[in-house]
């Protein structure tokens, strides 16, 4: 695959830098552009991660509004359903089984396609709830998990390096 490349190009590729070379046989000049892949991927990962705390806080507000109107919290979904619904591509909320309960019971209607997955657990003993959101933005199989409750807004519940 790297046949015909220069030692410099192979070194840049090994260091995680993507190299594009442009030129033609008939032209004298050849231009090379190097893009730092880790920087681009890091920015994309942060963009993907931004959805989850925002949606977790939105679900928290809906749960608090439901409590104010009906006097109770409602559980929706499960970790297993949420994790099974995660895919590498964004999902239509209307077709996402993990989002169905949240939509029907709380009126949750995200305007964008979903990258994360969400559920709510209720603890009857403490009369509290926890909204969960998970995502695997870097595709390594380790889920970044965010949580919120009646008393606190979304916070990262996994180690900070988990994306």
Buried (B, 14 or more C-beta within 10 A) or exposed (E): EEEEBEEEBEEBBEEEBEBEEEEEEEEEEEEEEBEEBEEEBEEEBEEBBBBBBBBBBBBBEBBEEBBEEEEEBBBBBBBEBBBEBBEEEEBEBEEBEBBBBBBEBBEBEBEEEBBBBBBBBBEEEEEEBBBBBBBBBBEEEEBBBBBBBBEEBBEBBBEEEBB
